[in-house]
Amino acid sequence: MPVTSYLERNAKLYPDEVALVELNPEEHDNRRITWKEYDLIESQRFQPYRREITWKVFDEKANRVANMLLSRGIKKGDKVAIIMYNCLEWLPIYFGVLKAGAIAVPFNFRYDADEILYCANLAEVDMIIFGPEFIGRIEVNADKLSKGRLLIYVGDNCPGYAESYHELVADCSSSSPNLDISEEDFGAIYFSSGTTGFPKAILHKHLSLTQAAEMEQKHHETGREDTFLCIPPLYHTGAKFHWMGSLVAGSKAVLLKGAKPETIIEAVSNEHCTIVWLLVPWAQDILDAVDRGDIALENYQLDQWRLMHIGAQPVPPSLIKRWKEKFPNHSYDTNYGLSESTGPGCVHLGMNNIRKVGAIGIPGYRWEIKIVDEEGKIVEQGGVGELCVKGPGVMTCYYNNEEATAETIKDGWLFTGDMAMQDEDGFIFLVDRKKDVIVSGGENIYPVQIEDFLRKHDKIKDVAVIGIADRRLGEITAASIELKDGVTATEDEINEFCQELPRYKRPKVIFFEKIPRNATGKIEKPKLRQMHGADNLVAKETKEEV
């Protein structure tokens, strides 16, 4: 069944229960108060900006969007792009697109004007729905973007080149359009993260969306009494499909704007959140804030918080060890996935397997895995090869890119491009990205292993290891190190620490700098390579082609 069926079910079963909360600590409710309210204390008068909607209202808003799209000529199979920051309108718009039989195409909110135009053309979108933060970026190419497609603006003071979303939906029916939509219909196009080059458009059927939602609920046992805290951007499969566990369970979720440690802890406390999905940097920031005394955990209501899980990148075991020291009663899980596999969960650790921290886990609900060598043959247990996954969440194709599709999907298996190994208990450990493996003097070096080692240093907050071209060895390892706030370190100090590593794995070059990460927490290694010399990057790519 299509994933929209869960929304319609919740609207019938739990019409008056809260479905979504938008919480923005950066804005405040500054309404004029009457003389009768002057005795309120400051903390009561100026509350963080907060909105909420029930399941019934959520469904009605999605229906209005669907009927608006149909009235503006959107047909089944047409594509509607969404470029907005997280807000209470985001998910009703997304589900409205699905209810209209159209294909939802979320855009990365970090795209610049030319990237927006590129992705709109690549995915052949018929409409772009955008928020106020993107007026300038849309305006740059408004003439090109508006050719053959509609521009719909969500906000006040609609620009002249667009139509007003609020005016359009106001007159539309809140009843379902009742279109015939099956799980075999196309439902969404997502874009690859761009960490390995220009983004590719990833086409999924409704089957993928429903699979991801049901898998998330099952993996984390999301129930009616749970409250999920969603911090990452909804354009990304990770945030959206982790939230969809709440959709399947019919439980509340909080969309939090901002990722400061105090902001996260306050939201968990005030909204009684039970499940929180964090990225590695956010978890580190929370622990550092607790260690510094900036956050006193005893001042917050946190007893209900039962699960902290992390995805988007390999998780240092040392981080989880620190976390369990501060939050001993938390269950923990990590999820592995790609936009090509409808986001996180095709491999997951499992809440009962914390003894295997460091692994990405075992095959997820309804998924299969295999690890193969360069010839496509399954490697022996304990050997390193490319991780391949197969299941109902595999993409249909890279839209308008048959060559890349053929390279990635073979006999129903999705070749992930990630190097992995499986231990004697069947748990999978991620070794590194296939394209990030460093070949130095004929030896394969996996940057993740060196990164995990360096993170044990008590002064290091974040680290990324890349290969730099070398005339003699082909490549040498370079470590970019971001230190914790208020501390200093020298190259000699780091080199001394690395004496425990085999000689060929020790970083030959060290940079002290901030580690660039994208909106989903992934290290942007192409950007690091560019920062340290385009010639090095060209040399690396040329050598690989030869």
ROVEXVO-918685 format. One line per 10 residues: number of its first residue (from 1); for each residue x, y, z of C-alpha. Coordinates in steps of 0.05 Angstrom, whole numbers, always signed. Layout:
// ROVEXVO-918685
NUM> X,Y,Z  ...
***
This chain:
// ROVEXVO-918685
1> +0,+0,+0  +23,+72,-9  +52,+106,+52  -4,+158,+49  -51,+104,+76  -18,+111,+145  -34,+185,+147  -107,+173,+129  -111,+118,+181  -83,+162,+236
11> -131,+218,+218  -189,+170,+230  -163,+135,+292  -128,+192,+328  -158,+256,+298  -147,+301,+358  -79,+276,+380  -17,+318,+364  +20,+293,+304  +74,+346,+293
21> +105,+401,+334  +150,+456,+304  +198,+484,+355  +244,+542,+339  +285,+567,+398  +316,+622,+355  +248,+657,+349  +204,+677,+407  +131,+687,+419  +132,+763,+430
31> +58,+777,+428  +34,+842,+461  +11,+826,+531  -45,+859,+570  -38,+893,+636  -66,+831,+669  -6,+791,+645  +49,+836,+671  +60,+793,+732  +84,+736,+688
41> +158,+721,+697  +205,+733,+639  +213,+659,+622  +138,+653,+615  +128,+715,+573  +180,+699,+521  +173,+626,+501  +207,+594,+441  +165,+595,+378  +121,+533,+378
51> +66,+507,+333  +31,+440,+330  -21,+404,+288  -63,+342,+300  -68,+281,+255  -135,+305,+228  -107,+374,+210  -44,+343,+181  -87,+300,+134  -132,+358,+116
61> -73,+402,+99  -44,+347,+55  -111,+340,+19  -114,+415,+6  -44,+412,-24  -64,+353,-68  -127,+388,-93  -87,+452,-105  -36,+414,-147  -91,+381,-188
71> -125,+448,-199  -60,+476,-226  -53,+421,-277  -7,+373,-240  -21,+302,-264  -3,+232,-240  +72,+222,-251  +89,+296,-254  +145,+319,-209  +140,+372,-154
81> +204,+398,-122  +205,+422,-50  +259,+468,-24  +244,+492,+46  +274,+491,+115  +242,+445,+166  +174,+473,+186  +103,+452,+200  +84,+459,+127  +139,+412,+100
91> +108,+344,+112  +36,+362,+93  +63,+389,+27  +104,+325,+16  +43,+282,+30  -1,+327,-12  +45,+315,-71  +39,+240,-60  -36,+243,-53  -41,+279,-120
101> -5,+220,-152  +55,+264,-166  +128,+250,-151  +158,+289,-92  +227,+317,-106  +260,+345,-43  +318,+393,-56  +378,+402,-10  +369,+470,+23  +443,+483,+14
111> +438,+484,-61  +460,+549,-93  +421,+581,-151  +456,+541,-205  +450,+475,-168  +375,+487,-161  +370,+499,-235  +413,+437,-250  +371,+391,-206  +305,+419,-232
121> +327,+404,-303  +357,+336,-286  +293,+312,-252  +249,+348,-302  +206,+378,-248  +139,+410,-265  +132,+453,-203  +177,+482,-149  +150,+498,-80  +198,+541,-41
131> +203,+579,+25  +223,+652,+40  +296,+634,+52  +304,+616,-21  +274,+677,-55  +343,+703,-76  +367,+636,-102  +304,+624,-142  +304,+696,-169  +373,+688,-200
141> +346,+638,-251  +272,+654,-246  +265,+662,-321  +296,+594,-335  +261,+560,-276  +193,+585,-296  +197,+560,-367  +149,+501,-370  +140,+497,-294  +103,+532,-238
151> +136,+568,-180  +97,+566,-114  +118,+608,-55  +105,+589,+18  +107,+652,+60  +86,+724,+65  +99,+777,+11  +100,+731,-50  +151,+752,-103  +123,+772,-170
161> +152,+712,-208  +114,+662,-164  +44,+645,-140  +24,+646,-66  +17,+577,-35  -29,+603,+21  -76,+637,-27  -79,+576,-72  -94,+525,-18  -143,+569,+20
171> -199,+554,-30  -183,+481,-40  -223,+423,-10  -196,+388,+52  -226,+322,+28  -182,+269,-3  -178,+270,-80  -184,+194,-75  -137,+179,-132  -118,+107,-146
181> -45,+102,-123  -9,+35,-115  +58,+16,-86  +84,+5,-157  +73,+78,-175  +132,+125,-172  +132,+166,-108  +196,+206,-99  +262,+228,-128  +319,+241,-80
191> +388,+267,-96  +454,+235,-77  +491,+276,-25  +542,+301,-73  +602,+279,-30  +630,+244,-92  +612,+296,-145  +549,+327,-175  +485,+298,-147  +447,+243,-183
201> +371,+237,-184  +347,+174,-148  +278,+149,-168  +236,+108,-118  +168,+75,-120  +116,+80,-65  +138,+10,-46  +205,+38,-23  +173,+92,+19  +126,+44,+54
211> +183,-5,+66  +226,+49,+98  +169,+71,+143  +151,+2,+167  +223,-18,+176  +238,+43,+220  +178,+28,+266  +199,-44,+272  +274,-31,+284  +262,+18,+341
221> +197,-10,+367  +164,+58,+361  +98,+58,+399  +39,+103,+409  +69,+134,+472  +136,+152,+439  +156,+222,+417  +210,+227,+364  +256,+288,+362  +274,+305,+290
231> +333,+353,+280  +364,+338,+211  +334,+368,+148  +271,+335,+121  +296,+337,+49  +342,+280,+68  +319,+208,+69  +349,+197,+138  +307,+249,+175  +243,+235,+137
241> +243,+160,+143  +265,+159,+215  +204,+204,+227  +160,+156,+188  +167,+106,+246  +123,+155,+283  +75,+157,+224  +67,+81,+226  +60,+82,+302  +12,+141,+302
251> +55,+179,+353  +80,+250,+361  +143,+280,+331  +179,+346,+344  +213,+384,+288  +269,+422,+322  +304,+480,+289  +376,+486,+315  +426,+435,+339  +460,+469,+399
261> +470,+421,+457  +427,+462,+504  +372,+467,+451  +370,+392,+441  +369,+375,+515  +315,+428,+529  +272,+401,+473  +278,+329,+500  +259,+354,+569  +202,+401,+552
271> +170,+358,+498  +182,+292,+535  +219,+261,+476  +234,+187,+480  +273,+175,+415  +327,+221,+388  +367,+213,+324  +434,+249,+327  +492,+260,+280  +562,+246,+307
281> +582,+320,+316  +518,+335,+355  +529,+277,+402  +601,+299,+413  +578,+371,+426  +528,+347,+479  +580,+306,+515  +630,+363,+513  +578,+412,+540  +563,+365,+598
291> +637,+356,+612  +647,+432,+613  +589,+441,+660  +549,+481,+610  +493,+429,+616  +473,+401,+684  +432,+339,+666  +398,+338,+734  +362,+402,+715  +323,+369,+659
301> +268,+317,+654  +303,+262,+616  +279,+197,+648  +231,+184,+590  +288,+187,+538  +299,+113,+520  +336,+111,+454  +393,+150,+421  +412,+128,+352  +462,+153,+301
311> +471,+146,+226  +499,+181,+165  +572,+161,+179  +614,+110,+217  +607,+120,+292  +670,+119,+335  +663,+67,+391  +696,+116,+438  +638,+164,+428  +586,+112,+449
321> +628,+92,+509  +628,+165,+532  +553,+169,+518  +536,+108,+560  +576,+138,+618  +531,+199,+617  +466,+164,+597  +473,+92,+624  +399,+75,+614  +396,+93,+540
331> +387,+40,+487  +432,+53,+427  +428,+36,+354  +464,+56,+291  +435,+53,+221  +469,+47,+154  +438,+65,+88  +439,+107,+26  +388,+149,-11  +391,+93,-63
341> +364,+46,-10  +311,+95,+15  +355,+120,+71  +378,+87,+135  +363,+16,+157  +383,-34,+104  +436,-51,+154  +427,-35,+228  +462,-53,+293  +399,-68,+333
351> +382,-41,+402  +404,-105,+436  +473,-109,+404  +511,-54,+438  +567,-104,+451  +581,-97,+376  +591,-21,+376  +635,-5,+317  +596,-49,+270  +541,-22,+226
361> +503,-85,+242  +463,-139,+209  +414,-138,+150  +353,-96,+165  +280,-116,+161  +267,-149,+93  +339,-137,+69  +395,-183,+45  +470,-168,+41  +532,-195,+9
371> +605,-172,+6  +641,-182,-60  +709,-173,-92  +726,-135,-155  +700,-193,-197  +634,-196,-161  +650,-259,-123  +632,-265,-50  +693,-256,-5  +710,-303,+52
381> +684,-285,+120  +731,-233,+150  +754,-210,+81  +744,-138,+56  +700,-125,-5  +645,-81,-31  +579,-83,+8  +518,-100,-34  +446,-97,-10  +380,-124,-37
391> +309,-111,-15  +243,-75,-28  +275,-7,-15  +325,-8,-72  +317,+50,-121  +286,+39,-189  +342,+77,-224  +384,+139,-228  +335,+182,-267  +359,+198,-337
401> +425,+162,-324  +424,+91,-351  +500,+83,-348  +504,+99,-274  +444,+55,-260  +476,-4,-295  +540,+6,-255  +502,+8,-189  +446,-43,-195  +464,-113,-219
411> +413,-170,-216  +373,-132,-165  +433,-120,-120  +452,-48,-102  +528,-40,-103  +539,+12,-48  +611,+33,-62  +627,+20,+11  +682,-28,+32  +662,-74,+89
421> +677,-139,+124  +634,-189,+163  +657,-220,+228  +645,-290,+254  +578,-270,+285  +551,-241,+220  +560,-168,+240  +583,-121,+185  +638,-70,+196  +646,-12,+148
431> +718,-4,+127  +713,+57,+81  +685,+86,+18  +713,+49,-43  +734,+115,-73  +767,+138,-9  +814,+78,-1  +886,+103,-2  +937,+61,-40  +1006,+77,-13
441> +1065,+37,-37  +1019,-19,-58  +984,-23,+9  +909,-10,+17  +898,+40,+73  +827,+51,+100  +819,+122,+127  +763,+104,+174  +810,+59,+214  +859,+117,+224
451> +803,+165,+240  +776,+119,+294  +846,+114,+324  +857,+189,+324  +790,+203,+357  +816,+168,+419  +862,+228,+431  +830,+270,+486  +844,+335,+449  +813,+316,+383
461> +741,+334,+368  +736,+312,+295  +783,+283,+243  +784,+264,+169  +838,+226,+133  +849,+233,+58  +901,+212,+7  +949,+261,-24  +987,+245,-88  +1060,+227,-77
471> +1113,+216,-131  +1146,+157,-96  +1088,+120,-61  +1030,+140,-105  +992,+168,-45  +1007,+186,+26  +958,+196,+84  +940,+265,+108  +900,+278,+171  +856,+339,+179
481> +845,+349,+254  +794,+393,+289  +813,+404,+362  +765,+412,+419  +749,+483,+440  +802,+517,+483  +858,+466,+472  +921,+467,+430  +964,+412,+401  +1026,+406,+358
491> +1044,+360,+300  +1097,+328,+343  +1045,+311,+396  +999,+278,+344  +1058,+241,+312  +1078,+214,+380  +1007,+190,+393  +1007,+154,+325  +1068,+112,+342  +1019,+57,+362
501> +996,+52,+289  +1034,+10,+238  +1085,+54,+203  +1050,+53,+136  +984,+77,+167  +1013,+136,+204  +992,+204,+175  +1049,+235,+137  +1017,+304,+135  +975,+338,+190
511> +928,+398,+182  +895,+432,+241  +828,+459,+215  +752,+453,+219  +726,+390,+186  +675,+407,+131  +610,+367,+136  +546,+370,+96  +477,+380,+125  +470,+306,+141
521> +536,+302,+178  +578,+268,+125  +650,+291,+118  +660,+326,+51  +725,+294,+30  +724,+323,-41  +723,+392,-9  +782,+373,+35  +821,+350,-25  +806,+414,-61
531> +827,+454,+1  +895,+421,-1  +909,+426,-74  +868,+412,-137  +931,+383,-169  +933,+329,-115  +861,+310,-130  +872,+309,-205  +934,+265,-196  +894,+217,-153
541> +837,+211,-203  +884,+204,-262  +922,+148,-227  +857,+111,-213  +836,+115,-286  +902,+87,-309
***
